[in-house]
Amino acid sequence: MNNIQIEARRSEFKRNDSLESLLTEVNHLMNIAEKTLLDDQTTAYPIVFIVGPHRSGSTLITQWLANSGLVAYPTNLMSRFYKAPIIGAKIQLLLTDERYNYRNEIRDFNSSIDFYSENGKTKGALAPNEFWYFWRRFLPFEEIDYLSDDELFEKVDIKTLLAEFAGLTDVFQKPFALKAMILNYNIPFLNKIFDKAIFIYTKRDPLTNIESALKAREKQYGTINQWYSFKIPEYNQLKDMNPYAQVAGQIFYINKAVEKGLQNVPEHKKLVVEYEEFCENPKKFYDQIVGMLKSYGCVIERAYEGDEKFNVTRKSVQDENILKSYNFFSKMDN
């Protein structure tokens, strides 16, 4: 995200410069120790990548997965150790896991996971985090958040990336699930380097997805005119359009990229989760994910104990600007 976007954020969304400085210092120091943990790391557990457009229900599904107990996931606490995630995971266990609780010395961390978020940001030490700082360590993106798969194979430190994910699954002894929308256009790259992977593609009715993304812009910046989320490869094509067309184009092109990227991914490694259908029947998707994990040798015997339903936040769209912009891009499929 460029400096113009950062400065344009409303006050409650601006970065804390003091925090950023301290995090940089701490992570530099911890990364030295982290490197000693990376040799000969292999994983018996799959990595679950959540892909799809922003505002498509990905945060809700991440929170739901975290609450299910099926997977480990990056927390707000772990996110502060983005250059030393394995050590961060161990610290988290030390501070929050009941196995290491000594006479209730430390009981201050919020271990509950609710289903509230604000533009993807959750609250609570153990609530899911988007983990973008971790991802950006490995992805040498510049203004556009994209490189071709060939460039990623050449420039990404794949060995360290794989070792850190393996280390995380080793700490938690579970599959590890996280958002990977920063690589929506590079699913074949992820599929190639991760033998054990599951891709969960979150989709939403495109009209309500567009409206939600516009609302996110307004909430983050106080205006719908400011670009929000990753700058996709089509950014230069979209940036001079009106904001309704920009967002409609974002959602359209991201869905196309994800669908194309998943074409050659084996069926047992991918699951399409329609937001509206998920809200109506989350247990259906729990059972499907359990089956997918079992295909990797992760035997899950616990019955579903989560919410029976979730409220669909937007059910219809009447805004003519949204309808017009959606129709413009949808014609490209015909």
TORLUMFI-448411 format. One record per residue (C-alpha): residue in three letters; x, y, z. Coordinates in steps of 0.2 Angstrom, whole numbers, padded with zeros to 4 digits, always signed. Example, Ala and Ser with C-alpha at 12.3 -4.5 7.8 and 13.67 -1.06 7.14 Angstrom:
2
ALA+0062-0022+0039
SER+0068-0005+0036
END
This chain:
334
MET+0000+0000+0000
ASN+0008+0017-0005
ASN+0010+0032+0006
ILE-0004+0041-0001
GLN-0016+0028+0003
ILE-0009+0027+0021
GLU-0011+0045+0024
ALA-0028+0046+0017
ARG-0035+0034+0030
ARG-0047+0040+0043
SER-0039+0043+0060
GLU-0045+0026+0068
PHE-0037+0016+0053
LYS-0020+0025+0053
ARG-0005+0016+0058
ASN+0003+0018+0075
ASP+0021+0024+0071
SER+0028+0020+0088
LEU+0021+0002+0087
GLU+0028+0000+0069
SER+0046+0006+0075
LEU+0046-0006+0090
LEU+0039-0021+0079
THR+0053-0018+0067
GLU+0066-0018+0080
VAL+0059-0034+0089
ASN+0057-0043+0073
HIS+0074-0040+0067
LEU+0081-0047+0084
MET+0070-0062+0084
ASN+0073-0066+0066
ILE+0091-0070+0070
ALA+0085-0084+0082
GLU+0071-0089+0070
LYS+0083-0094+0057
THR+0090-0108+0068
LEU+0073-0117+0068
LEU+0071-0118+0049
ASP+0083-0133+0045
ASP+0074-0149+0040
GLN+0057-0143+0043
THR+0043-0154+0035
THR+0025-0154+0038
ALA+0012-0168+0041
TYR-0002-0156+0040
PRO-0010-0146+0025
ILE-0010-0127+0024
VAL-0027-0120+0021
PHE-0027-0105+0009
ILE-0042-0093+0009
VAL-0043-0084-0008
GLY-0056-0073-0017
PRO-0061-0055-0018
HIS-0061-0043-0003
ARG-0078-0041+0006
SER-0083-0059+0000
GLY-0085-0066+0018
SER-0067-0071+0020
THR-0065-0064+0037
LEU-0081-0072+0043
ILE-0076-0089+0036
THR-0058-0087+0044
GLN-0066-0083+0061
TRP-0078-0098+0059
LEU-0063-0109+0055
ALA-0053-0103+0069
ASN-0068-0106+0081
SER-0071-0123+0074
GLY-0054-0130+0082
LEU-0050-0139+0065
VAL-0035-0128+0062
ALA-0022-0117+0069
TYR-0022-0099+0062
PRO-0012-0083+0063
THR-0018-0072+0078
ASN-0017-0054+0082
LEU-0004-0059+0095
MET+0006-0070+0082
SER+0005-0056+0069
ARG+0017-0045+0079
PHE+0031-0058+0076
TYR+0030-0058+0057
LYS+0048-0061+0055
ALA+0048-0075+0068
PRO+0032-0083+0067
ILE+0037-0100+0074
ILE+0044-0092+0089
GLY+0029-0081+0090
ALA+0018-0097+0090
LYS+0028-0104+0104
ILE+0026-0088+0114
GLN+0007-0088+0111
LEU+0006-0106+0118
LEU+0017-0101+0133
LEU+0005-0087+0137
THR-0012-0094+0132
ASP-0012-0112+0131
GLU-0020-0121+0147
ARG-0007-0134+0147
TYR+0006-0121+0152
ASN-0005-0111+0164
TYR+0003-0110+0181
ARG-0008-0105+0195
ASN-0017-0092+0184
GLU-0002-0081+0183
ILE-0007-0075+0166
ARG-0025-0075+0162
ASP-0027-0058+0154
PHE-0028-0063+0135
ASN-0044-0064+0127
SER-0046-0082+0121
SER-0064-0080+0114
ILE-0067-0078+0095
ASP-0082-0068+0091
PHE-0088-0064+0073
TYR-0085-0046+0073
SER-0073-0037+0062
GLU-0070-0020+0055
ASN-0064-0020+0037
GLY-0056-0037+0040
LYS-0048-0031+0057
THR-0053-0042+0072
LYS-0050-0038+0091
GLY-0043-0049+0104
ALA-0025-0057+0106
LEU-0031-0074+0099
ALA-0043-0067+0085
PRO-0038-0071+0067
ASN-0026-0059+0059
GLU-0024-0056+0040
PHE-0005-0059+0042
TRP-0001-0047+0028
TYR+0016-0042+0035
PHE+0021-0060+0035
TRP+0016-0062+0017
ARG+0025-0046+0012
ARG+0041-0052+0019
PHE+0042-0064+0004
LEU+0033-0055-0010
PRO+0044-0042-0018
PHE+0029-0032-0025
GLU+0031-0014-0029
GLU+0016-0002-0034
ILE+0006-0016-0041
ASP+0003-0031-0029
TYR+0007-0044-0043
LEU+0022-0053-0051
SER+0020-0068-0063
ASP+0022-0085-0056
ASP+0039-0086-0066
GLU+0045-0071-0057
LEU+0039-0078-0040
PHE+0049-0094-0043
GLU+0064-0083-0046
LYS+0062-0070-0032
VAL+0053-0078-0017
ASP+0063-0087-0004
ILE+0053-0103-0006
LYS+0063-0113+0006
THR+0061-0102+0020
LEU+0042-0099+0017
LEU+0039-0118+0017
ALA+0050-0120+0032
GLU+0040-0107+0042
PHE+0023-0115+0038
ALA+0030-0132+0042
GLY+0036-0125+0059
LEU+0019-0117+0062
THR+0010-0134+0060
ASP+0023-0142+0070
VAL+0020-0130+0085
PHE+0002-0132+0084
GLN+0001-0150+0078
LYS-0014-0145+0066
PRO-0017-0139+0049
PHE-0014-0120+0047
ALA-0027-0109+0039
LEU-0025-0091+0033
LYS-0030-0078+0020
ALA-0020-0078+0004
MET-0029-0066-0006
ILE-0013-0056-0009
LEU-0009-0071-0021
ASN-0026-0072-0029
TYR-0017-0071-0046
ASN-0004-0084-0041
ILE-0014-0099-0036
PRO-0004-0111-0048
PHE+0012-0105-0039
LEU+0005-0109-0022
ASN-0002-0126-0028
LYS+0015-0130-0035
ILE+0026-0127-0020
PHE+0014-0134-0007
ASP+0011-0152-0009
LYS-0002-0152+0005
ALA-0014-0138+0002
ILE-0032-0134+0002
PHE-0039-0119-0006
ILE-0055-0111+0000
TYR-0063-0099-0013
THR-0075-0087-0005
LYS-0088-0080-0017
ARG-0102-0068-0014
ASP-0116-0062-0025
PRO-0107-0049-0035
LEU-0119-0035-0033
THR-0118-0036-0014
ASN-0099-0039-0015
ILE-0097-0022-0024
GLU-0108-0013-0012
SER-0099-0020+0003
ALA-0082-0015-0005
LEU-0088+0003-0008
LYS-0094+0004+0010
ALA-0077-0002+0015
ARG-0069+0012+0005
GLU-0080+0025+0014
LYS-0077+0018+0031
GLN-0058+0017+0029
TYR-0055+0033+0020
GLY-0071+0044+0022
THR-0074+0043+0003
ILE-0077+0030-0010
ASN-0065+0038-0022
GLN-0049+0030-0014
TRP-0043+0014-0020
TYR-0045+0000-0007
SER-0037-0017-0005
PHE-0023-0024-0016
LYS-0018-0016-0032
ILE-0022-0030-0044
PRO-0014-0032-0062
GLU-0029-0022-0069
TYR-0026-0007-0058
ASN-0019+0004-0071
GLN-0034+0000-0082
LEU-0047+0003-0068
LYS-0039+0018-0059
ASP-0046+0032-0070
MET-0064+0025-0070
ASN-0077+0031-0058
PRO-0077+0022-0041
TYR-0092+0011-0045
ALA-0083+0004-0060
GLN-0067+0003-0051
VAL-0074-0009-0038
ALA-0085-0018-0050
GLY-0069-0021-0060
GLN-0059-0027-0045
ILE-0072-0040-0040
PHE-0074-0046-0058
TYR-0056-0048-0062
ILE-0052-0056-0045
ASN-0065-0069-0047
LYS-0059-0072-0065
ALA-0041-0074-0059
VAL-0046-0086-0045
GLU-0057-0097-0056
LYS-0043-0098-0069
GLY-0030-0102-0055
LEU-0041-0116-0048
GLN-0044-0124-0065
ASN-0029-0136-0063
VAL-0030-0138-0045
PRO-0036-0156-0040
GLU-0054-0157-0034
HIS-0048-0164-0017
LYS-0038-0148-0014
LYS-0051-0135-0017
LEU-0068-0129-0011
VAL-0079-0115-0017
VAL-0089-0107-0002
GLU-0103-0096-0008
TYR-0106-0083+0006
GLU-0125-0084+0006
GLU-0125-0103+0006
PHE-0112-0103+0020
CYS-0123-0092+0031
GLU-0138-0103+0028
ASN-0129-0119+0032
PRO-0111-0118+0039
LYS-0112-0136+0045
LYS-0112-0142+0027
PHE-0095-0134+0024
TYR-0088-0140+0040
ASP-0092-0158+0034
GLN-0084-0155+0018
ILE-0068-0147+0026
VAL-0067-0162+0038
GLY-0067-0174+0023
MET-0054-0164+0014
LEU-0043-0164+0029
LYS-0045-0183+0031
SER-0038-0185+0013
TYR-0022-0179+0021
GLY-0023-0190+0035
CYS-0030-0178+0048
VAL-0043-0188+0057
ILE-0057-0177+0064
GLU-0069-0185+0075
ARG-0077-0170+0084
ALA-0095-0166+0079
TYR-0100-0149+0073
GLU-0103-0138+0087
GLY-0103-0121+0079
ASP-0117-0109+0074
GLU-0132-0116+0064
LYS-0134-0100+0054
PHE-0126-0083+0051
ASN-0135-0067+0046
VAL-0132-0062+0028
THR-0127-0043+0029
ARG-0133-0038+0012
LYS-0147-0046+0003
SER-0151-0035-0012
VAL-0144-0020-0021
GLN-0154-0006-0028
ASP-0140+0007-0032
GLU-0141+0011-0051
ASN-0123+0015-0052
ILE-0118-0002-0045
LEU-0130-0011-0057
LYS-0124-0001-0072
SER-0105-0005-0067
TYR-0109-0023-0064
ASN-0118-0025-0081
PHE-0103-0017-0090
PHE-0091-0030-0084
SER-0103-0045-0084
LYS-0105-0043-0102
MET-0087-0048-0104
ASP-0091-0065-0100
ASN-0104-0066-0114
END
